[in-house]
Amino acid sequence: MLKLAARDERAFDAAIAATEAAAARAGIRRVAVRCQTRFDDAFRRLVARGYRVRWTDLRMTYEGYPEPHPARGVLFSNWEI
């Protein structure tokens, strides 16, 4: 599993493209990305690239302690090749 942090859409697209290229060079035929629903634009961008949707975003927090989110950009907690 990897962490993904991107400052903006362009950096996000570049990171995904680089991951796909690295996977192809290594003979890995599939890349899976766990996209938290908080990042709806990143989700749409992945679907536009041909990624399939699987609903796995279960977030649990303690009342009064919400999950922190970056003010801009993308920060995926888990993704894997």
C-alpha distances in whole Angstrom, upper triangle without the diagonal:
4,7,10,13,16,20,22,22,22,19,17,19,18,15,14,17,16,12,15,17,15,13,17,18,16,17,14,16,14,11,10,10,10,13,15,19,20,19,21,22,18,18,22,21,18,21,23,21,21,18,19,19,17,18,16,16,18,18,20,22,25,28,29,26,24,20,21,20,21,24,23,20,16,14,11,9,6,5,4,7
4,7,10,13,17,18,19,19,16,14,16,16,12,12,15,13,11,14,16,14,13,17,18,16,18,15,17,15,12,11,10,10,12,14,18,18,17,20,20,16,17,20,19,17,20,22,20,21,18,19,19,19,19,17,17,19,19,21,22,25,28,29,25,23,19,19,18,18,21,20,17,14,11,9,8,6,5,6,8
4,7,10,14,16,16,17,14,12,15,15,11,12,15,14,12,15,17,16,16,19,20,19,21,18,20,17,14,13,10,10,11,12,16,16,15,18,18,15,16,19,18,16,20,21,20,21,18,20,19,19,19,17,16,18,17,19,20,23,26,26,22,20,17,16,14,14,18,16,14,11,8,6,6,6,6,8,11
4,7,10,12,13,13,10,8,11,11,8,9,13,12,11,14,16,15,16,19,20,20,21,19,20,17,13,13,10,10,10,12,15,14,12,15,15,12,14,17,15,14,17,19,17,19,17,19,19,19,19,17,16,18,18,20,21,24,27,27,23,21,17,16,13,13,15,14,10,8,6,5,7,8,7,10,12
4,7,9,11,12,9,8,11,11,9,11,14,14,13,16,18,17,19,22,23,23,25,22,23,21,17,16,13,13,12,13,15,14,12,15,14,12,14,17,15,15,19,20,19,21,19,21,21,21,21,20,18,20,19,21,21,24,26,26,22,20,16,14,12,10,12,11,8,6,4,7,9,11,11,14,16
4,6,7,8,5,5,9,9,8,10,13,13,13,16,18,18,19,22,23,23,25,23,24,21,18,17,14,15,13,14,16,14,11,14,13,10,14,15,13,14,18,18,17,20,19,21,21,22,22,21,20,22,21,24,24,27,28,28,24,22,18,16,13,10,12,9,6,5,7,9,12,14,13,16,17
4,7,8,6,7,11,11,11,13,15,16,17,19,21,21,23,25,26,27,29,27,27,25,21,21,18,18,16,16,17,15,13,15,13,12,15,17,15,16,20,20,19,22,21,24,24,25,25,24,22,24,23,25,25,28,29,28,25,22,19,16,13,10,10,7,4,6,9,12,15,17,17,20,21
4,6,5,6,9,10,11,12,14,15,17,19,20,21,23,25,26,27,29,27,27,24,21,20,17,18,15,16,17,15,11,13,10,10,14,14,12,14,17,17,17,20,20,22,22,24,24,24,22,24,23,26,26,29,30,29,26,23,20,18,14,11,11,7,5,7,10,13,16,18,18,20,22
4,6,5,6,9,10,11,12,14,15,17,18,20,21,23,24,26,27,25,25,22,19,19,16,17,14,15,16,15,11,12,8,8,11,11,9,11,14,13,13,17,17,19,20,22,22,23,21,24,24,27,27,31,31,31,28,25,22,20,16,14,14,10,7,8,12,13,17,18,17,20,21
4,5,5,6,9,10,11,12,14,15,16,18,20,21,22,24,26,24,24,22,19,20,17,19,17,18,19,18,14,15,12,11,14,14,11,13,16,14,14,17,18,21,22,24,25,25,24,27,27,30,30,34,35,34,31,28,25,23,19,16,16,13,10,11,14,16,19,20,18,20,21
4,6,5,6,9,10,10,12,14,15,16,18,20,21,22,24,23,23,21,18,18,16,17,16,17,19,18,14,16,13,11,15,15,12,13,17,16,15,18,18,21,22,24,25,24,23,26,25,28,29,32,33,32,29,26,23,21,18,15,16,12,9,9,12,13,17,17,16,18,18
4,5,5,6,9,10,11,12,14,15,17,18,20,21,23,20,21,18,15,15,12,14,12,14,15,15,11,13,10,8,11,12,9,10,14,13,12,15,15,18,18,20,21,21,19,23,22,25,26,30,31,31,28,25,21,19,16,14,15,12,8,7,10,11,14,15,13,15,16
4,5,5,6,9,10,11,12,14,15,17,18,20,21,19,19,17,14,15,13,15,14,16,17,17,13,14,11,9,11,12,8,9,12,11,10,13,13,17,18,20,21,22,21,25,25,28,29,33,34,34,31,28,24,23,20,18,19,15,12,11,13,14,17,17,15,16,16
4,5,5,6,8,10,10,12,14,15,16,18,20,19,19,17,15,16,14,17,16,19,20,20,16,18,15,12,15,15,12,12,15,14,12,16,16,19,21,23,24,24,24,27,27,30,31,35,36,36,33,30,26,25,21,19,20,17,13,13,14,15,18,18,15,16,16
4,5,5,6,9,10,10,12,14,15,16,18,17,17,15,12,13,12,14,14,17,19,19,15,17,15,12,14,15,12,12,15,15,13,16,15,18,19,21,22,22,21,24,24,27,29,32,34,34,30,27,24,22,19,18,19,16,12,11,12,12,15,14,12,13,13
4,5,5,6,9,10,11,12,14,15,16,14,14,12,9,10,9,12,12,15,17,18,15,16,14,10,12,13,10,9,12,12,10,12,11,15,16,18,20,20,19,23,23,27,28,32,34,34,31,28,24,23,20,19,21,18,14,12,13,12,15,14,11,11,11
4,5,5,6,9,10,11,12,14,15,14,14,13,11,13,12,16,16,19,21,21,18,19,16,13,15,15,12,11,14,13,10,12,12,16,18,20,23,23,23,26,27,31,32,36,38,38,35,32,28,27,24,22,24,20,17,15,16,16,19,17,14,14,13
4,5,5,6,8,10,11,12,14,13,14,13,11,14,13,17,17,20,23,23,20,21,19,16,17,18,15,14,17,17,13,16,15,19,21,22,25,24,24,28,28,31,33,36,38,38,35,32,28,27,24,23,24,21,18,16,17,16,18,17,14,13,12
4,5,5,6,9,10,11,12,10,12,10,8,10,10,14,15,18,21,22,19,20,19,15,16,18,15,13,16,16,13,15,13,17,18,20,22,21,22,25,26,29,30,34,36,36,33,30,27,26,23,22,24,22,18,16,16,14,16,14,11,10,8
4,6,5,6,9,10,11,9,9,8,7,10,11,15,16,19,22,23,20,21,19,16,16,17,14,12,14,15,11,12,11,15,17,19,22,21,22,26,27,30,32,36,38,39,35,33,29,28,26,25,27,24,20,18,18,16,19,16,13,11,9
4,5,5,6,9,10,10,10,11,10,14,15,18,19,23,25,26,23,24,22,19,20,20,17,15,18,17,14,15,15,18,21,23,25,25,26,29,30,34,35,39,41,42,38,36,32,31,28,27,29,26,22,20,21,19,21,19,16,14,11
4,5,5,6,9,8,11,11,10,13,15,18,20,23,26,27,24,25,24,20,21,22,19,17,20,20,16,17,17,20,22,23,26,25,26,29,30,33,35,38,41,41,38,35,31,30,28,27,29,26,23,21,20,19,20,18,15,13,10
4,5,5,6,5,7,8,7,11,13,16,18,22,25,26,24,25,24,20,20,22,19,16,19,19,15,16,15,17,20,21,23,23,24,27,28,31,34,37,40,40,37,35,31,31,28,28,30,27,24,21,21,19,20,17,13,11,7
4,5,5,5,6,8,9,13,16,19,21,25,27,29,26,26,25,22,22,23,20,17,19,19,15,16,15,18,21,22,25,25,27,30,31,35,37,40,43,44,40,38,34,34,31,31,33,30,26,24,24,22,23,20,17,14,11
4,5,7,10,12,13,16,18,22,24,27,30,31,28,29,28,24,25,26,23,20,23,23,19,19,19,22,25,26,29,28,30,33,34,37,39,42,45,46,42,40,36,35,33,32,34,31,28,25,25,24,25,22,19,16,13
4,6,9,11,12,15,18,21,23,27,29,31,28,30,29,25,25,27,24,21,23,24,20,20,19,22,24,25,28,27,28,31,32,35,37,41,44,44,41,39,35,35,33,32,35,32,28,26,25,23,24,21,17,14,11
4,6,9,11,15,18,21,23,27,30,31,29,30,29,25,25,26,24,21,23,23,20,19,18,20,23,24,27,26,28,31,33,36,38,42,44,45,42,40,36,36,34,34,36,34,30,27,27,24,25,22,18,15,11
4,6,8,11,14,17,20,24,26,28,26,27,26,23,22,24,21,18,20,21,17,17,15,17,20,20,23,23,25,27,29,32,35,38,41,42,39,36,33,33,31,31,34,31,27,24,24,21,22,18,15,12,8
4,7,10,14,17,19,23,25,27,25,25,25,22,21,22,20,17,17,19,15,14,13,14,17,18,21,21,24,27,29,32,35,38,41,42,39,37,33,33,31,31,34,31,28,25,24,22,23,19,16,13,9
4,7,10,13,16,19,21,24,22,22,22,18,17,19,17,14,15,16,13,12,10,11,14,15,18,18,20,23,25,28,31,35,37,39,36,33,30,30,28,28,31,28,25,22,21,18,19,16,12,10,7
4,7,10,12,16,18,21,18,19,19,15,14,16,15,11,13,15,12,11,9,11,13,13,16,16,18,21,22,26,28,32,34,35,32,30,26,26,24,24,27,25,21,18,17,15,16,13,9,7,5
4,7,9,13,15,18,16,17,17,14,12,15,14,10,12,14,12,11,8,9,10,10,13,12,14,17,19,22,25,28,31,32,29,26,23,24,22,22,25,23,20,16,16,12,13,10,7,6,6
4,6,9,12,14,12,13,14,11,10,12,12,9,11,14,12,12,9,10,10,10,12,11,11,15,16,20,22,26,28,29,26,23,20,20,18,19,21,19,16,13,12,9,10,8,5,6,8
4,6,9,12,11,12,14,11,9,13,13,10,12,15,15,14,11,11,10,9,9,8,8,11,12,16,18,22,24,25,23,20,17,17,16,17,20,18,16,12,11,7,8,6,5,8,10
4,6,8,7,8,10,7,6,10,11,9,11,14,14,14,11,11,10,10,9,9,8,11,12,16,18,21,23,24,21,18,15,16,14,15,17,15,13,10,9,7,9,8,8,11,13
4,5,6,8,11,9,8,12,13,12,13,16,17,17,14,14,12,11,10,9,6,9,9,12,14,18,20,20,18,15,12,13,11,13,15,14,13,10,9,7,8,9,10,14,17
4,5,6,9,9,7,10,13,12,13,16,17,17,15,14,12,12,9,10,7,9,10,13,15,18,19,20,18,15,13,14,12,14,15,15,14,11,12,10,12,13,14,17,20
4,6,9,9,9,12,14,14,15,18,19,20,17,18,15,15,13,13,10,11,10,13,14,17,18,18,16,13,10,11,8,10,12,11,11,9,10,10,11,14,15,18,21
4,6,5,6,9,10,11,13,14,16,17,15,16,14,15,14,14,11,14,13,17,18,21,22,22,19,16,13,13,10,10,11,10,9,7,8,9,12,13,14,17,20
4,5,5,6,9,10,11,12,14,16,14,15,13,14,13,14,12,15,15,19,20,23,24,24,22,18,16,16,13,14,14,12,11,10,12,12,15,16,16,19,21
4,5,5,6,9,10,11,12,15,14,15,14,16,16,17,15,19,19,22,23,26,27,27,25,21,19,18,14,14,14,11,10,9,12,13,16,17,17,19,21
4,5,5,6,9,10,11,13,11,13,13,15,15,16,14,17,18,21,22,26,27,27,25,21,18,17,14,14,15,12,9,8,10,10,13,14,13,16,17
4,5,5,6,9,10,11,9,10,9,11,11,13,12,15,16,20,22,25,27,27,25,21,19,19,16,16,17,15,13,10,12,11,14,14,13,15,17
4,5,5,6,9,10,9,11,10,13,14,16,15,19,20,23,25,29,29,30,28,24,22,22,18,18,19,16,14,13,15,15,18,18,16,18,19
4,5,5,6,9,9,11,12,15,16,18,17,21,22,25,27,30,32,32,29,26,23,22,19,18,19,16,13,12,15,14,18,17,15,17,18
4,5,5,7,5,8,9,12,14,15,15,19,20,24,26,30,31,32,29,26,23,23,20,19,21,18,15,13,14,13,16,15,13,14,14
4,5,5,5,6,7,11,13,15,16,20,21,25,27,31,32,33,31,27,25,25,22,22,23,20,18,16,18,16,19,18,15,17,17
4,5,7,10,11,15,17,19,19,23,25,28,30,34,35,36,34,30,27,27,24,23,24,21,18,17,19,18,21,20,18,19,19
4,6,9,12,15,18,19,20,24,25,29,31,35,36,37,34,31,28,28,24,24,25,22,19,17,19,17,21,19,16,17,16
4,6,10,13,16,18,19,23,25,29,31,35,37,37,35,32,29,29,26,26,27,24,21,19,21,19,21,20,17,17,16
4,7,10,13,14,16,19,22,25,28,32,33,34,32,29,26,26,24,24,26,23,20,17,18,16,18,16,13,14,13
4,7,10,12,14,18,20,24,27,31,32,34,32,28,26,27,25,25,27,25,22,19,20,17,19,17,14,15,14
4,6,9,11,14,17,21,24,28,29,31,29,25,23,24,22,24,25,24,21,18,19,16,17,16,14,15,16
4,6,9,12,15,18,22,25,27,29,27,24,22,24,22,24,26,25,22,19,19,16,16,15,13,14,16
4,6,9,12,15,18,22,24,26,24,21,19,21,20,22,24,24,22,19,18,15,16,14,14,16,18
4,6,9,13,16,19,21,24,22,19,17,19,19,21,24,23,21,18,17,13,13,12,12,14,16
4,6,10,13,17,18,20,18,15,13,16,15,18,20,20,19,16,14,11,11,11,12,15,18
4,7,10,14,16,18,16,14,12,15,16,19,21,22,21,18,16,14,12,13,15,17,20
4,7,10,12,14,12,10,9,12,13,16,19,20,20,17,15,13,11,13,15,18,22
4,7,10,12,10,9,9,12,14,18,21,22,22,19,17,16,14,15,18,21,25
4,6,8,7,6,7,10,13,17,19,21,22,20,17,17,15,17,20,23,27
4,6,5,7,9,12,15,19,21,24,25,23,21,20,18,20,24,27,30
4,6,7,10,13,16,20,21,24,26,24,22,22,20,23,26,30,33
4,6,10,12,15,18,19,23,24,23,22,22,21,24,27,31,34
4,7,9,12,15,17,20,22,21,18,19,17,20,24,27,31
4,6,9,13,14,17,19,17,16,16,15,18,22,25,29
4,7,10,13,15,16,14,12,13,11,15,18,21,25
4,7,9,12,13,12,10,12,12,15,18,22,25
4,6,8,10,9,8,10,11,14,17,21,24
4,5,7,7,7,10,12,15,17,21,24
4,7,9,10,14,16,19,21,24,27
4,7,9,13,15,18,19,22,25
4,7,10,13,16,16,19,21
4,6,10,12,12,16,18
4,6,9,10,14,17
4,6,7,11,14
4,7,10,14
4,7,11
4,7
4
